[in-house]
Amino acid sequence: MLKQGFLRPPSNALRPPDLKRIQAEAARPSPQEGLLKFLNPPASDVEAIFPPEGAAAKESGTPPKNHWHATIAGRLWHAGPAWAFAHGDGWVWLVCAKKRWWVLARPDQPLVWHQSRWWWKKPEGWFLLHEGEPWAYRQFQNLRRDGLVHPATGMRILYGKDGRRALVEIPGQDRISINLETNETQE
């Protein structure tokens, strides 16, 4: 999760598209597979899903007709703004809307791809998906730092002013400083 630079949440004004409607329209039967069964994956599974890149991603408008893409990760069903990835006994749908990728996780939680990570918004603010769990984005005014907090454990990650270092604070344990350029740690 830690990498050089700051992780900042998406804009508070960002709202998800109507994912269920788009997915229902895109799930029309394909000639090779029949009706694609929609699957709402748990958040822990979403973390392993990456939006299409390159030429395929640029094609996220309305193609002439629904069609298949062959990728290293497997076959993808492309239907307008929706893309389906085989997952278990069903299909996980990603939707590209206003140049943002969205996925619907269980239970009816829309997540957005931002800064190469999945995020979701709850009434308390934006949460980063890491190891299948939410990490809250916070601005620590007293420290003049941005960071992430794991709500259940209280663990905090505070970014340095230049984004090259991070301080990891684990309640009841020592702090660990991480050089984000080299991944070296100091206690």
N, C-alpha and C positions, 0 to 999 in steps of 0.2 A: 504494500500500500504506500509506503513512503518512497518518494522520489524527489529529485531536485525540483524546486519551484513550489509555488503555493497551490494548494487545493482550495478553490473557492466554490461555493455553491452557485447554482443557477440563479437567475433573477427571481425575486419573489413574485413578480408579475406573470411568470411562466405558468401556463395552464395546459394540461394534457388534452389531446384531441379525444373524440368519442371513440375510444379504442374498440369497444364491443361492436359498435356499428360497422366500423371498417373491417374488423376481423370477420364478422358475419358475411359481409359482401365478398370478401376475398376467399372465403372457404368454399366457393363453388367447386363442384367436382372437377378434378383434373382427369384427363383421358387415361393417364397411366395408373393413378393411385385411387381414383374414386373420390369421395368426399373426404377432405382433410379434417380429422378430428382435432378440435382446438383443445389445448392443454394450458391450464393456468399453473405455471411452475412455482415452487416455493422460492423465496428470495435467494436461498443458498444455491439453487440451480442457475438462477439468472446471472450470477456473478461469472459463470463460465461461458456466457454467451456474448459474442462480439458482433456489432453491426457489420453489414457488408462494407467492403472498402473498394477503392479503385473504380473501374469502369462500371461495375455492377451497381455501386452506390449512386453514381451519377445518373443512373437510369431510374431513379425513384419516382419519376413522374408517372404518367399513365402510359404503359407500353401498349403496342398494338393489340395484344391479347395476353392473357395469363400464360406464363411459361416457366420452364425450369432453368436453373443455373447449376453448373457443376463447379464446385470449389474444392479446395483441399479439405475443408471441414465436412464435405458431403454435399448432397443435393439440396438446393433451396428452391422453394416455390415462390414465384414473384407475381403478385397480383396488384397492380397499381401502387399505392403507397405501402402495401403490406408485403412482408416477406415471412415465409414459414420455414422453420428449422425442425428437422426430425428430432424428437426427444422422447425417449421411453416409448410408450404406446400411443403417442399423439404428436402434435405439432405445436411448437411455441411460435407465436406471431410477434414480429417486430414491425413497427409502423414508423415511417418517415413523414413528419409533419413540420412544416416551416423550418426545414434543414436540421431538425432534431430527431433522434431515434428514441422511440418509446417502446416499452414492453409492459404487459399486464401480469404482475405476479399475484400469487395467492395471498390473501383473499382480496381480490379486486383492488390491488395496489399498483397504480401506474408508476413506473420508474423511467427516468430520462437519462440518456447517455450524455455526460458532460465531463470534459477534461479526462477522457478515456476511463471513466468510472461510471457506475450506475448510482443515481441519487433518487430519493423520493422525498416529497414534501408532506409533512404532517402539520397539525395545528401549531406545534411547538417550533417549527422551522424545518430547514433542510437537513436530511440525514444521508450520509454516505454509506453505501453497501460495502461492507468488508467482512469476509469470512462468514457470509450469510446473515450478518447482524447489522443493525443500524448504529452508526457513529454520528453524533450530533456535531454539526459545524458551529463553532462559537467564536466570537471576537472577545478576547479577554482584555477589557478596557484597562484594568489596573496594571497589566503587564505589557500593554500595547502590542499584543500578538494575536494572530489568528491560530486556530487549532481545531482539534477534534476531541470529542469526549465520548467514551463508551458509557451510555446511561446506566447499565446494570452494574459495572465494576468501578466506575469513577476514573478509570485510566484516562490520561490526557496526553495528547500529542501537541506540542507547541512549536510552531515554526519560527526560525530565526528571522530577523529583519530582511536578510538578503535571500532567503529561501534555500540556502545551501546546507543549513543545519536544522536539526529538530531535537527537541528535548522530550523524552518519553517519561512520564511520571506515573508510577504504579503505586496506588495507596498502600502504605505500610512497607514499601521497599525503597531502595535507592533510585535516584533519577539516572537515566541513561541518555547520553548525548550521542546523536548519530550524525556523521558527516554524510549528507545525502549524495555527494558526488562520488564517494568511494565506498559507502556503506560500512565504514569503520565505526565502531562504538567505543565510548569511553564512559566509565562509571564514575 
